[in-house]
Amino acid sequence: MSRVVMLVIGTLLGLFVLFNFLLPMLVGLVKIALIVGVIALLVFVAVAVMSKSSRSH
């Protein structure tokens, strides 16, 4: 009986750690990667536009 209780407590503690620490950290990392990707895309577009406009002159 105590093994079952310990298993349930361990499972609940594992889910608590997963949902309160790991998932928000992963969501934060994805947000940071998305922001960096958007900034890199904007820089790439700006450089491409500048190179095309300087080549036409």
Biopython code that builds the backbone (N, CA, C, O; Angstrom):
import numpy as np
from Bio.PDB.StructureBuilder import StructureBuilder

atoms = [
    (1, "MET", "N", (0.818, -1.195, 0.000)),
    (1, "MET", "CA", (0.000, 0.000, 0.000)),
    (1, "MET", "C", (0.864, 1.263, 0.000)),
    (1, "MET", "O", (0.537, 2.244, -0.667)),
    (2, "SER", "N", (1.963, 1.232, 0.748)),
    (2, "SER", "CA", (2.810, 2.430, 0.796)),
    (2, "SER", "C", (3.503, 2.671, -0.546)),
    (2, "SER", "O", (3.797, 3.813, -0.898)),
    (3, "ARG", "N", (3.765, 1.592, -1.295)),
    (3, "ARG", "CA", (4.363, 1.780, -2.626)),
    (3, "ARG", "C", (3.421, 2.518, -3.546)),
    (3, "ARG", "O", (3.853, 3.367, -4.325)),
    (4, "VAL", "N", (2.140, 2.209, -3.467)),
    (4, "VAL", "CA", (1.149, 2.875, -4.308)),
    (4, "VAL", "C", (1.051, 4.353, -3.927)),
    (4, "VAL", "O", (0.982, 5.220, -4.798)),
    (5, "VAL", "N", (1.045, 4.633, -2.632)),
    (5, "VAL", "CA", (0.969, 6.016, -2.175)),
    (5, "VAL", "C", (2.197, 6.785, -2.635)),
    (5, "VAL", "O", (2.076, 7.912, -3.115)),
    (6, "MET", "N", (3.379, 6.192, -2.494)),
    (6, "MET", "CA", (4.614, 6.858, -2.918)),
    (6, "MET", "C", (4.630, 7.054, -4.434)),
    (6, "MET", "O", (5.118, 8.074, -4.920)),
    (7, "LEU", "N", (4.100, 6.085, -5.183)),
    (7, "LEU", "CA", (4.030, 6.220, -6.635)),
    (7, "LEU", "C", (3.117, 7.377, -7.029)),
    (7, "LEU", "O", (3.450, 8.153, -7.925)),
    (8, "VAL", "N", (1.973, 7.494, -6.367)),
    (8, "VAL", "CA", (1.050, 8.586, -6.668)),
    (8, "VAL", "C", (1.681, 9.921, -6.299)),
    (8, "VAL", "O", (1.589, 10.878, -7.068)),
    (9, "ILE", "N", (2.319, 10.003, -5.138)),
    (9, "ILE", "CA", (2.966, 11.253, -4.726)),
    (9, "ILE", "C", (4.095, 11.609, -5.685)),
    (9, "ILE", "O", (4.244, 12.774, -6.050)),
    (10, "GLY", "N", (4.880, 10.642, -6.092)),
    (10, "GLY", "CA", (5.966, 10.889, -7.048)),
    (10, "GLY", "C", (5.446, 11.352, -8.395)),
    (10, "GLY", "O", (6.029, 12.240, -9.018)),
    (11, "THR", "N", (4.349, 10.754, -8.849)),
    (11, "THR", "CA", (3.756, 11.164, -10.118)),
    (11, "THR", "C", (3.231, 12.590, -10.037)),
    (11, "THR", "O", (3.445, 13.390, -10.948)),
    (12, "LEU", "N", (2.547, 12.904, -8.950)),
    (12, "LEU", "CA", (2.027, 14.267, -8.784)),
    (12, "LEU", "C", (3.159, 15.282, -8.688)),
    (12, "LEU", "O", (3.057, 16.372, -9.251)),
    (13, "LEU", "N", (4.230, 14.944, -7.990)),
    (13, "LEU", "CA", (5.363, 15.852, -7.882)),
    (13, "LEU", "C", (6.043, 16.031, -9.234)),
    (13, "LEU", "O", (6.463, 17.136, -9.576)),
    (14, "GLY", "N", (6.152, 14.958, -10.000)),
    (14, "GLY", "CA", (6.732, 15.058, -11.336)),
    (14, "GLY", "C", (5.898, 15.940, -12.250)),
    (14, "GLY", "O", (6.449, 16.750, -12.995)),
    (15, "LEU", "N", (4.590, 15.797, -12.205)),
    (15, "LEU", "CA", (3.710, 16.648, -13.016)),
    (15, "LEU", "C", (3.792, 18.103, -12.567)),
    (15, "LEU", "O", (3.766, 19.016, -13.393)),
    (16, "PHE", "N", (3.891, 18.317, -11.243)),
    (16, "PHE", "CA", (4.026, 19.681, -10.717)),
    (16, "PHE", "C", (5.288, 20.347, -11.254)),
    (16, "PHE", "O", (5.259, 21.493, -11.703)),
    (17, "VAL", "N", (6.395, 19.610, -11.200)),
    (17, "VAL", "CA", (7.663, 20.154, -11.703)),
    (17, "VAL", "C", (7.567, 20.411, -13.201)),
    (17, "VAL", "O", (8.039, 21.439, -13.686)),
    (18, "LEU", "N", (6.962, 19.485, -13.934)),
    (18, "LEU", "CA", (6.846, 19.633, -15.382)),
    (18, "LEU", "C", (6.063, 20.882, -15.754)),
    (18, "LEU", "O", (6.512, 21.674, -16.583)),
    (19, "PHE", "N", (4.900, 21.062, -15.149)),
    (19, "PHE", "CA", (4.029, 22.159, -15.560)),
    (19, "PHE", "C", (4.426, 23.497, -14.960)),
    (19, "PHE", "O", (4.077, 24.540, -15.513)),
    (20, "ASN", "N", (5.146, 23.496, -13.842)),
    (20, "ASN", "CA", (5.484, 24.769, -13.207)),
    (20, "ASN", "C", (6.885, 25.259, -13.534)),
    (20, "ASN", "O", (7.157, 26.452, -13.396)),
    (21, "PHE", "N", (7.782, 24.380, -13.962)),
    (21, "PHE", "CA", (9.155, 24.799, -14.217)),
    (21, "PHE", "C", (9.601, 24.544, -15.652)),
    (21, "PHE", "O", (10.121, 25.450, -16.304)),
    (22, "LEU", "N", (9.410, 23.337, -16.151)),
    (22, "LEU", "CA", (9.972, 22.971, -17.451)),
    (22, "LEU", "C", (9.198, 23.588, -18.614)),
    (22, "LEU", "O", (9.805, 24.157, -19.521)),
    (23, "LEU", "N", (7.881, 23.485, -18.602)),
    (23, "LEU", "CA", (7.106, 24.019, -19.724)),
    (23, "LEU", "C", (7.211, 25.538, -19.850)),
    (23, "LEU", "O", (7.378, 26.022, -20.969)),
    (24, "PRO", "N", (7.124, 26.319, -18.771)),
    (24, "PRO", "CA", (7.326, 27.768, -18.939)),
    (24, "PRO", "C", (8.727, 28.115, -19.434)),
    (24, "PRO", "O", (8.901, 29.067, -20.195)),
    (25, "MET", "N", (9.727, 27.343, -19.001)),
    (25, "MET", "CA", (11.086, 27.601, -19.478)),
    (25, "MET", "C", (11.178, 27.327, -20.981)),
    (25, "MET", "O", (11.796, 28.100, -21.713)),
    (26, "LEU", "N", (10.575, 26.242, -21.441)),
    (26, "LEU", "CA", (10.604, 25.933, -22.869)),
    (26, "LEU", "C", (9.828, 26.972, -23.676)),
    (26, "LEU", "O", (10.253, 27.353, -24.766)),
    (27, "VAL", "N", (8.696, 27.432, -23.150)),
    (27, "VAL", "CA", (7.926, 28.470, -23.845)),
    (27, "VAL", "C", (8.741, 29.750, -23.930)),
    (27, "VAL", "O", (8.713, 30.431, -24.954)),
    (28, "GLY", "N", (9.464, 30.086, -22.870)),
    (28, "GLY", "CA", (10.330, 31.264, -22.901)),
    (28, "GLY", "C", (11.427, 31.135, -23.934)),
    (28, "GLY", "O", (11.733, 32.097, -24.639)),
    (29, "LEU", "N", (12.026, 29.950, -24.035)),
    (29, "LEU", "CA", (13.073, 29.740, -25.033)),
    (29, "LEU", "C", (12.521, 29.852, -26.446)),
    (29, "LEU", "O", (13.176, 30.414, -27.324)),
    (30, "VAL", "N", (11.323, 29.325, -26.677)),
    (30, "VAL", "CA", (10.710, 29.421, -28.003)),
    (30, "VAL", "C", (10.402, 30.875, -28.336)),
    (30, "VAL", "O", (10.582, 31.298, -29.478)),
    (31, "LYS", "N", (9.938, 31.651, -27.345)),
    (31, "LYS", "CA", (9.672, 33.069, -27.584)),
    (31, "LYS", "C", (10.956, 33.804, -27.957)),
    (31, "LYS", "O", (10.968, 34.608, -28.889)),
    (32, "ILE", "N", (12.028, 33.528, -27.233)),
    (32, "ILE", "CA", (13.309, 34.185, -27.531)),
    (32, "ILE", "C", (13.783, 33.804, -28.927)),
    (32, "ILE", "O", (14.245, 34.661, -29.680)),
    (33, "ALA", "N", (13.673, 32.517, -29.280)),
    (33, "ALA", "CA", (14.102, 32.080, -30.609)),
    (33, "ALA", "C", (13.245, 32.730, -31.691)),
    (33, "ALA", "O", (13.760, 33.084, -32.752)),
    (34, "LEU", "N", (11.962, 32.890, -31.442)),
    (34, "LEU", "CA", (11.078, 33.522, -32.415)),
    (34, "LEU", "C", (11.428, 34.997, -32.597)),
    (34, "LEU", "O", (11.439, 35.497, -33.722)),
    (35, "ILE", "N", (11.710, 35.686, -31.507)),
    (35, "ILE", "CA", (12.080, 37.102, -31.601)),
    (35, "ILE", "C", (13.394, 37.259, -32.356)),
    (35, "ILE", "O", (13.515, 38.138, -33.210)),
    (36, "VAL", "N", (14.382, 36.412, -32.048)),
    (36, "VAL", "CA", (15.671, 36.481, -32.749)),
    (36, "VAL", "C", (15.479, 36.177, -34.230)),
    (36, "VAL", "O", (16.104, 36.815, -35.077)),
    (37, "GLY", "N", (14.624, 35.212, -34.551)),
    (37, "GLY", "CA", (14.362, 34.876, -35.946)),
    (37, "GLY", "C", (13.704, 36.014, -36.701)),
    (37, "GLY", "O", (14.055, 36.272, -37.853)),
    (38, "VAL", "N", (12.756, 36.701, -36.076)),
    (38, "VAL", "CA", (12.099, 37.835, -36.728)),
    (38, "VAL", "C", (13.087, 38.973, -36.949)),
    (38, "VAL", "O", (13.086, 39.604, -38.006)),
    (39, "ILE", "N", (13.930, 39.237, -35.952)),
    (39, "ILE", "CA", (14.939, 40.290, -36.111)),
    (39, "ILE", "C", (15.907, 39.929, -37.239)),
    (39, "ILE", "O", (16.261, 40.787, -38.048)),
    (40, "ALA", "N", (16.334, 38.672, -37.298)),
    (40, "ALA", "CA", (17.241, 38.244, -38.362)),
    (40, "ALA", "C", (16.573, 38.368, -39.728)),
    (40, "ALA", "O", (17.225, 38.755, -40.698)),
    (41, "LEU", "N", (15.299, 38.050, -39.817)),
    (41, "LEU", "CA", (14.577, 38.187, -41.085)),
    (41, "LEU", "C", (14.496, 39.646, -41.512)),
    (41, "LEU", "O", (14.679, 39.962, -42.687)),
    (42, "LEU", "N", (14.223, 40.536, -40.561)),
    (42, "LEU", "CA", (14.164, 41.959, -40.893)),
    (42, "LEU", "C", (15.520, 42.476, -41.366)),
    (42, "LEU", "O", (15.588, 43.253, -42.318)),
    (43, "VAL", "N", (16.596, 42.053, -40.710)),
    (43, "VAL", "CA", (17.935, 42.476, -41.124)),
    (43, "VAL", "C", (18.239, 41.938, -42.520)),
    (43, "VAL", "O", (18.794, 42.655, -43.352)),
    (44, "PHE", "N", (17.879, 40.680, -42.782)),
    (44, "PHE", "CA", (18.116, 40.082, -44.094)),
    (44, "PHE", "C", (17.368, 40.836, -45.185)),
    (44, "PHE", "O", (17.926, 41.112, -46.247)),
    (45, "VAL", "N", (16.100, 41.170, -44.924)),
    (45, "VAL", "CA", (15.312, 41.907, -45.916)),
    (45, "VAL", "C", (15.902, 43.288, -46.138)),
    (45, "VAL", "O", (15.971, 43.752, -47.276)),
    (46, "ALA", "N", (16.328, 43.952, -45.074)),
    (46, "ALA", "CA", (16.908, 45.288, -45.218)),
    (46, "ALA", "C", (18.192, 45.235, -46.033)),
    (46, "ALA", "O", (18.408, 46.081, -46.900)),
    (47, "VAL", "N", (19.050, 44.248, -45.766)),
    (47, "VAL", "CA", (20.299, 44.123, -46.520)),
    (47, "VAL", "C", (20.007, 43.794, -47.976)),
    (47, "VAL", "O", (20.677, 44.320, -48.865)),
    (48, "ALA", "N", (19.035, 42.946, -48.242)),
    (48, "ALA", "CA", (18.695, 42.587, -49.619)),
    (48, "ALA", "C", (18.167, 43.794, -50.374)),
    (48, "ALA", "O", (18.516, 43.996, -51.537)),
    (49, "VAL", "N", (17.330, 44.599, -49.730)),
    (49, "VAL", "CA", (16.782, 45.791, -50.392)),
    (49, "VAL", "C", (17.893, 46.801, -50.653)),
    (49, "VAL", "O", (17.937, 47.415, -51.719)),
    (50, "MET", "N", (18.784, 46.974, -49.690)),
    (50, "MET", "CA", (19.885, 47.930, -49.865)),
    (50, "MET", "C", (20.815, 47.486, -50.992)),
    (50, "MET", "O", (21.262, 48.323, -51.777)),
    (51, "SER", "N", (21.114, 46.196, -51.091)),
    (51, "SER", "CA", (22.024, 45.730, -52.124)),
    (51, "SER", "C", (21.389, 45.865, -53.515)),
    (51, "SER", "O", (22.087, 46.183, -54.477)),
    (52, "LYS", "N", (20.083, 45.629, -53.631)),
    (52, "LYS", "CA", (19.422, 45.788, -54.922)),
    (52, "LYS", "C", (19.374, 47.254, -55.338)),
    (52, "LYS", "O", (19.558, 47.573, -56.513)),
    (53, "SER", "N", (19.129, 48.145, -54.384)),
    (53, "SER", "CA", (19.036, 49.568, -54.731)),
    (53, "SER", "C", (20.421, 50.133, -55.051)),
    (53, "SER", "O", (20.532, 51.032, -55.884)),
    (54, "SER", "N", (21.471, 49.631, -54.414)),
    (54, "SER", "CA", (22.809, 50.147, -54.715)),
    (54, "SER", "C", (23.345, 49.577, -56.034)),
    (54, "SER", "O", (24.177, 50.211, -56.683)),
    (55, "ARG", "N", (22.884, 48.401, -56.431)),
    (55, "ARG", "CA", (23.339, 47.801, -57.676)),
    (55, "ARG", "C", (22.709, 48.482, -58.887)),
    (55, "ARG", "O", (23.317, 48.531, -59.956)),
    (56, "SER", "N", (21.478, 49.016, -58.725)),
    (56, "SER", "CA", (20.793, 49.640, -59.853)),
    (56, "SER", "C", (21.367, 50.995, -60.197)),
    (56, "SER", "O", (21.146, 51.476, -61.309)),
    (57, "HIS", "N", (22.104, 51.644, -59.284)),
    (57, "HIS", "CA", (22.669, 52.970, -59.560)),
    (57, "HIS", "C", (23.971, 52.880, -60.252)),
    (57, "HIS", "O", (24.581, 53.905, -60.556)),
]
sb = StructureBuilder()
sb.init_structure("model")
sb.init_model(0)
sb.init_chain("A")
sb.init_seg("    ")
for serial, (resi, resn, name, xyz) in enumerate(atoms, 1):
    if name == "N":
        sb.init_residue(resn, " ", resi, " ")
    sb.init_atom(name, np.array(xyz, "f"), 0.0, 1.0, " ", f" {name:<3s}", serial, name[0])
structure = sb.get_structure()
